[in-house]
Amino acid sequence: MDKNDKVVRGAAMGQSETVAALQELMEKFQSGEITCAAIRLFRPDGTWDDIALGGDEQEQAEALTNLRHAHERAN
């Protein structure tokens, strides 16, 4: 499996664990360890938004495509 195909699944998190995970992500962006990311934000009503962070337009498009493909493979 290519490193870009790696699927990371975390345990259910409470509010404090979620905030800590987001702070860690922010630190990785600030240090340059991560330059672009795509995440899916779920709402209580069952809808979601896919969001790309960092990178240029091409990197964001690729990150969103990879996120959506990972979701399709998982379902």
MARBA-3410 file (N, C-alpha, C, O; in Angstrom, 1 decimal):
75
0.8,-1.2,0.0,0.0,0.0,0.0,0.9,1.2,0.0,1.8,1.4,0.8 ~ 0.6,2.1,-0.9,1.4,3.4,-1.0,1.0,4.3,0.2,-0.1,4.2,0.7 ~ 2.0,5.1,0.6,1.8,5.9,1.8,0.6,6.8,1.6,-0.1,7.2,2.6 ~ 0.3,7.2,0.4,-0.8,8.1,0.1,-2.2,7.4,0.2,-3.2,8.0,0.3 ~ -2.1,6.0,0.2,-3.3,5.2,0.3,-3.6,4.8,1.8,-4.6,4.2,2.1
-2.8,5.2,2.7,-2.9,4.9,4.1,-4.2,5.4,4.7,-4.5,6.6,4.5 ~ -5.0,4.6,5.3,-6.2,5.0,5.9,-6.0,4.9,7.4,-5.6,3.9,8.0 ~ -6.2,6.1,8.1,-6.0,6.2,9.5,-7.4,6.3,10.1,-8.2,7.2,9.8 ~ -7.7,5.4,11.1,-9.0,5.4,11.8,-8.7,5.6,13.2,-7.8,4.9,13.8 ~ -9.3,6.6,13.8,-9.1,6.9,15.2,-10.4,6.4,16.0,-11.5,6.2,15.5
-10.1,6.3,17.3,-11.2,5.9,18.2,-12.1,7.1,18.4,-11.7,8.3,18.1 ~ -13.3,6.9,18.8,-14.2,8.0,19.0,-13.6,8.9,20.1,-13.1,8.5,21.1 ~ -13.7,10.2,19.8,-13.1,11.2,20.7,-14.1,12.1,21.3,-15.1,12.4,20.8 ~ -13.8,12.5,22.6,-14.6,13.5,23.2,-14.1,14.9,22.8,-13.2,15.0,22.0 ~ -14.7,15.9,23.4,-14.3,17.3,23.0,-12.9,17.6,23.2,-12.2,18.2,22.4
-12.3,17.2,24.4,-10.9,17.6,24.7,-10.0,16.8,23.8,-9.0,17.4,23.4 ~ -10.3,15.6,23.5,-9.4,14.8,22.6,-9.4,15.4,21.2,-8.4,15.4,20.5 ~ -10.6,15.8,20.8,-10.8,16.4,19.4,-10.0,17.7,19.3,-9.3,17.9,18.3 ~ -10.1,18.5,20.4,-9.3,19.8,20.4,-7.8,19.5,20.3,-7.1,20.2,19.6 ~ -7.4,18.5,21.1,-5.9,18.2,21.1,-5.5,17.7,19.8,-4.4,18.0,19.3
-6.3,16.9,19.1,-6.0,16.4,17.8,-5.9,17.5,16.8,-5.0,17.5,15.9 ~ -6.8,18.5,16.8,-6.7,19.6,16.0,-5.5,20.5,16.3,-4.9,21.1,15.3 ~ -5.2,20.6,17.5,-4.0,21.4,17.9,-2.7,20.7,17.3,-1.8,21.4,16.9 ~ -2.7,19.4,17.4,-1.5,18.7,16.9,-1.5,18.9,15.3,-0.4,19.0,14.8 ~ -2.6,18.8,14.7,-2.6,19.1,13.2,-2.1,20.5,12.9,-1.3,20.7,12.0
-2.5,21.5,13.7,-2.1,22.8,13.5,-0.6,22.9,13.7,0.1,23.6,12.9 ~ 0.0,22.3,14.7,1.4,22.3,14.9,2.2,21.7,13.7,3.2,22.1,13.4 ~ 1.6,20.6,13.2,2.3,20.0,12.0,2.3,20.9,10.8,3.2,20.9,10.0 ~ 1.2,21.6,10.6,1.2,22.6,9.5,2.2,23.7,9.8,3.0,24.1,8.9 ~ 2.3,24.2,11.0,3.2,25.3,11.4,4.7,24.8,11.2,5.5,25.7,10.8
5.0,23.6,11.5,6.3,23.1,11.4,6.7,22.7,9.9,7.9,22.5,9.6 ~ 5.7,22.6,9.1,6.0,22.2,7.7,5.9,20.7,7.5,6.1,20.3,6.3 ~ 5.6,20.0,8.5,5.5,18.5,8.4,4.3,18.2,7.5,4.3,17.2,6.7 ~ 3.3,19.0,7.5,2.1,18.8,6.6,1.9,20.2,5.9,2.0,21.2,6.5 ~ 1.7,20.1,4.6,1.5,21.3,3.8,0.1,21.4,3.2,-0.4,22.5,2.8
-0.6,20.2,3.1,-2.0,20.2,2.6,-2.7,19.1,3.2,-2.1,18.0,3.5 ~ -4.0,19.3,3.5,-4.8,18.2,4.1,-6.2,18.4,3.6,-6.7,19.5,3.3 ~ -7.0,17.3,3.6,-8.4,17.3,3.3,-9.1,16.6,4.5,-8.7,15.5,4.9 ~ -10.2,17.2,5.0,-10.9,16.6,6.0,-12.4,16.6,5.7,-12.9,17.5,5.0 ~ -13.2,15.7,6.3,-14.6,15.7,6.1,-15.2,16.1,7.5,-14.9,15.4,8.5
-16.0,17.1,7.5,-16.7,17.6,8.7,-18.1,17.1,8.7,-18.9,17.5,7.7 ~ -18.5,16.3,9.7,-19.9,15.8,9.7,-20.7,16.6,10.7,-20.3,17.1,11.7 ~ -22.0,16.9,10.2,-22.9,17.6,11.0,-23.9,16.6,11.7,-24.1,15.5,11.2 ~ -24.5,17.0,12.8,-25.5,16.2,13.4,-26.7,15.8,12.5,-27.3,14.7,12.7 ~ -27.0,16.6,11.5,-28.1,16.3,10.6,-27.8,15.2,9.5,-28.6,14.9,8.7
-26.5,14.7,9.6,-26.1,13.7,8.6,-25.4,14.3,7.3,-25.0,13.5,6.5 ~ -25.4,15.6,7.2,-24.7,16.2,6.1,-23.2,16.4,6.4,-22.8,16.3,7.6 ~ -22.4,16.7,5.4,-21.0,16.9,5.7,-20.4,17.9,4.6,-21.1,18.1,3.6 ~ -19.3,18.4,4.9,-18.5,19.3,4.0,-17.1,18.7,3.9,-16.5,18.3,5.0 ~ -16.6,18.6,2.7,-15.2,18.3,2.5,-14.4,19.6,2.4,-14.8,20.4,1.6
-13.3,19.7,3.2,-12.5,20.9,3.2,-11.1,20.6,3.0,-10.5,19.7,3.6 ~ -10.4,21.4,2.1,-9.0,21.3,1.9,-8.3,22.5,2.6,-8.8,23.6,2.5 ~ -7.2,22.2,3.2,-6.4,23.2,4.0,-5.0,23.2,3.4,-4.4,22.2,3.1 ~ -4.5,24.4,3.3,-3.1,24.6,2.9,-2.9,24.2,1.4,-3.9,24.0,0.7 ~ -1.7,24.2,1.0,-1.3,23.8,-0.4,-1.8,24.8,-1.4,-2.5,25.8,-1.1
-1.6,24.5,-2.7,-2.1,25.3,-3.8,-3.4,24.6,-4.3,-3.8,23.6,-3.8 ~ -4.0,25.2,-5.3,-5.2,24.7,-5.8,-5.1,23.3,-6.3,-6.0,22.5,-6.1 ~ -4.0,22.9,-7.0,-3.8,21.6,-7.5,-3.7,20.6,-6.3,-4.3,19.5,-6.3 ~ -2.9,20.9,-5.3,-2.7,20.1,-4.1,-4.1,19.9,-3.4,-4.4,18.8,-3.0 ~ -4.8,21.0,-3.3,-6.1,20.9,-2.6,-7.1,19.9,-3.4,-7.8,19.1,-2.8
-7.1,20.1,-4.7,-8.0,19.2,-5.5,-7.6,17.8,-5.4,-8.4,16.9,-5.3 ~ -6.3,17.5,-5.4,-5.8,16.1,-5.3,-6.2,15.6,-3.9,-6.6,14.4,-3.7 ~ -6.0,16.4,-2.8,-6.3,15.9,-1.5,-7.8,15.6,-1.4,-8.2,14.6,-0.7 ~ -8.7,16.5,-1.9,-10.1,16.2,-1.9,-10.5,15.0,-2.7,-11.3,14.2,-2.2 ~ -9.8,14.8,-3.8,-10.1,13.6,-4.6,-9.7,12.3,-3.8,-10.5,11.4,-3.8
-8.5,12.4,-3.2,-8.1,11.2,-2.4,-9.0,11.0,-1.2,-9.3,9.8,-0.9 ~ -9.5,12.0,-0.6,-10.4,11.9,0.6,-11.7,11.2,0.1,-12.2,10.3,0.7 ~ -12.2,11.6,-1.0,-13.5,11.1,-1.6,-13.3,9.7,-2.0,-14.2,8.8,-1.8 ~ -12.2,9.3,-2.6,-11.9,7.9,-3.0,-11.8,7.0,-1.8,-12.3,5.9,-1.8 ~ -11.2,7.5,-0.7,-11.1,6.7,0.5,-12.4,6.5,1.1,-12.7,5.4,1.5
-13.3,7.5,1.0,-14.7,7.3,1.5,-15.4,6.3,0.7,-16.1,5.4,1.2 ~ -15.3,6.3,-0.6,-15.9,5.4,-1.5,-15.5,4.0,-1.2,-16.3,3.0,-1.2 ~ -14.2,3.8,-1.1,-13.6,2.4,-0.8,-14.1,1.9,0.5,-14.3,0.7,0.7 ~ -14.3,2.8,1.5,-14.7,2.4,2.8,-16.2,2.0,2.9,-16.6,1.3,3.8 ~ -16.9,2.4,1.9,-18.4,2.2,1.9,-18.7,1.2,0.8,-19.9,0.9,0.7
END
